Amino acid sequence: MNKLASRKSNTIKPSFTKDGIYFNGKFIEKYGEIDRSTYHADPLHSNKKFGLIVPATNTTMEKEIWSILIDNHNVDSLRGIGFHTSNVLTPKPEINSEQDIERYKTSFLAGLQDAVNIAKLADPDHLILGMSLEHILYGIDQVSTPIDSTIATTNMDWSTCHQAIDLALKQYQAKNIGIITPFEAQGNASAKKMFQDLGYNVVADVGLACGNTQHIAHIPDSLKQSAILGLLDVKSNNLDAIVQCGTNMSFVNLAEQLESRIGVPLLSINAVVLWHALRSNGISDKLINASRIFRDH
């Protein structure tokens, strides 16, 4: 029995109506010499099936995940996994003001359970929440409470942004950090508060002042790089790591380019959440083009 079958030994899949097949309208009994009373693995997901939950405006996280997987297509353990995306409806992506953020928070939290229920229809082994909640919820308690309630409805393991980034920082024994977010003032302050609640000293923080969650994907790499090199990576900051928040802001390629130059980990949120999901499921391979977290831990 394969690994997935052993984990789901109480489930018979696929569910056949009869022990045979139909050919030209005629039933052929016991055709195919297979046992129809036992479990058969999905041949495309013989290792793991992940559910990925992202806001409907997010066009980046899934792309960055698949880019890493494609660049590492020769890694055996990655060949039998799949990612299946469910969107949280966020009809008003503007986050220009306190009222906008409150409206966005309300719609996201109201739609989260529906997105989870949709994701569960794919029968995943593990769920990933691809949303940096720290920009709409103030502090770790506000971030973790609704997520913990949602997780409790699923009876499966999850990877979340705050959980993954905390573990990654602990792997590097980081204490003094810099953060870069796509958010406006309130969202950036909320992100800073979450890391402070987790016990980190946020020495420097940069918010790129994007007022629309859909537009976050369009923030130029040149602006991100300038902020990292000119504002965060300065000697007086003496940082142990730099953390990027905002799953719709691409960052993996930039981290790959800059980590060796700045000498400290550049923790791209999408890479870190993928790292957490894979490592939580026994996939420990070192990967290329995925930032140093995948090579170091």
N, C-alpha and C positions, 0 to 999 in steps of 0.2 A: 504494500500500500504506500502511495507517495505521501509527502509531507502534508499536503493540503487535505488529503483524504483522512489521514490519521487525526487531524484536528477537527474534522467534521464527520467523524465516523458514525454519528447517529443520524446523518442525513443521506438519503438515497437520491442521487442525481445522475442523469436526468430521469424525470418521472415518465415512464413509458406506459401507454394505455394497454398495450398487448405485447406478448413475447414474440415479436416478429415485425415484418414490414409490409407495406402495401406496394405492389408493382403492377402498374396498369389496371388498378382497381381490384386486383386479386391479392388476398392475404397470403404471405409466405411465412409459415410458422418457424420460429427459432432461427431466423436468418441472421447471419453475421457472427455467430459463435461468440457472443458476448454475454456476460451475466447481467441481466437487467434488474437484478434484485440488490445490486451493490452500488457503491459510489464510483463515479467516473469523473476525473478531473477535467475542468475546462482546459483544453490544450493550449490556449493563449495565456492562461493564468495559473500555471501549474505550481507557482510559488506563492505569490501574494496578489491580492486585489485591494487596491486603495480607493477610498472615496475621498474626493477633494471638494471642499465647499468654499466657494468664493463669492464675493458680491458680483452682481450681474455686470457691473462696469469694469471688472478686472480682466484685462487682456494680457497680463504679464506673467502671472505666477505659473499657469499651466505651460506657457511657452518656455519659461526658464527651466522648469522641471524636465520637459521633453528634450530640450537642448542638452541637458546633462546626460540624460539616458541615451540619446543618440550618439553623443560623443564617446560614450562608454559601452557601445553596443557589443563589444567583445567580452564583456564581463558576464560570465555564465549566470550568476545569481540574479542579474537584472533582466534576463531574457524571459523569465516566466512571471513577470509582474505587469500590472496594468493600473492606470489611473483613470477614474471615471468622475467627471465633474458635475456638480449640482450647484446651481446659482441661487443666491439670495436676492430677491427682488429689491432693488433700491431705486425707485423711480425718480427721485430728486437728488442728483449727485452733488449739488452745490453745498459747499461747506465754508462759505464766506463769513458767516456770522455765528454768534451763539445760538440764534434761532435755527439756522440751517443745520448746525451740528446736532441740535436736539431732535429736529425732524428726521435727520438721517439715522440717528441712533434708534429712534422709535421704529422706523420702518425696517431697519436691519434686524433688531431683536425680535420684532413681530414676525418676520419672515424666516428666521433661522431654523425653527423647528420644522417648517414645511420643507426647507431645503434638505435637512437631515433625513426626513422621512423619504424624500425622493432618492437620496443617495443610498439609503438602506435597501431600496428595491434592487440594486445591483449586487446585493449580498457581499459587501466588502468585508475584509478581515480587519481593516484598520481605517479610521477616519482622520482626515487632516482638515483643520480649520485654517483656511488661507485668508485671514483677515487680521490686520493689526488693530485690535480693539482699543489699544491704549490711546488712540486719537479721539475716540468718542466717549470713553469711560475714564473717569479720573481716579487713578490709583489702582493698585493690584487687587484690592478687595472688590471694587466695582467691575474690574475686568474678569476676575475669576468666578464670581458668584453666578452670573447667568450661564457661563460656559459649563461650570460644574453641574448645574441643573440640567442642561441639555445633554451632557455626557451621561448623566444618570439614566436617561431614557433609552440608551442604546445598547448597554451590556457589551461594549467593546472598547478597545484601547484607542486613544486619540493622540494626535500631535497638534499642539497649539503654538502660536507664536511666542507667547510669554513663557511657556514651559520650555520650549526648545531653546530659546535664546539664553535663558537662565542656565540651562545645563551646559550649553556651549561656553558661556563665560566662565563657569566653574571649571570646565576642562582646562582652560588656560590660566586658572587661578587669578583672573582679572579682578581688579578692585576699582581702579580709576579708569573711567571710560569716557569716550565722546560719542555722541549720537547725532545722526543725520536723518531727518525725516522730510517728507514732502509737504508737511502740514503748515497751516497758518499758526498764529501765536497760541491760540487756546489748545489746539491739537498737539503742538510741540511741547507745551507746558505739561499736558497730560501724560505724554510719553516720558518726559523727564521724571515726573512724579512716580510712575510705575517702576522705573529702574531704581529710584531712591528707595521705594518701599521694599524692593527686592534686596536691598543692602549694598547697592553700588554707589560710588561717588561719581556723579555726573559732572566732570570737570568742565566740559564744553558741549554745547548743543547748537545744532543748526537746523532751522526750519525753512524749507524752500518756498513757503508761502503760496502753495497751489490751492486754489479755492474751489476745485471741482474734482471729485474722485475719478471721474472718467479721464480727465486731462492729466492725471498724475503720470500715466504711461508716456506722456509726451515731453516730460522734463528732460532737457538735453544732458547728455553725459558730460559735456564740457562744464556745465554749471555744477554738477555733482563733484567732478574732479577738482574744480577750483576751490570749492568749499572744503573738501578733504585736505588738500595740500596747503591751502592758504590760511585756513581757520582752525582745523582740528589737529593736523599733524605739525604742530609747532613745539619746539623744545620745552617751552614753559608749561605746556599741558602735561607732559610726561605720562602719556596714556598707556594703559595695558592693552586696550582694544578699542576699536571703533565699531559701533553697531549701526546698521541701517534699518530703519522701520519703514513700513508701507509696502505691502505685497504687490501693489500695482506699479511700483517704481523699480524698473530693471536695475540690477546692480551686480549680478554674478560676473559678467565680463569685466566690469570695472574693478571689482575686487581682485580678479585674476591678474589684471595689469598692474595694480598699485601695491599689492601686499608686500612683494619683495622690496619695493622702493621705500615704503614707510616703516617696515620692520616689525609691525604689530598686526595681529589678525584684523581683517576687515570682514565683519560678520554680516553677510548679505542675508536678509531674512528668509528669502525663498530657498536658498541653499541650506540654511541652518534647519529650517522646518523639514525639508526633504531628508537631510542628514539624520534628524531625530526619528523620522518615520522609518527609515531604512535600518538604522541601528537598533531601534526598538523591536524590529522583526528579524533580527539575526543576520542582517546583510551588512557585513563588516569590511567589504572591499574598499581599498583606496581608489578614488576616482580622479580622473583628470578633468581639467576645465570646469571645476566645480568649487573653486576657492580652497584655501588651505585646510579648512575644517575637515574636509574629506581625506586629506593626506595625513593630517596630524592625529586624528582620533576616529 
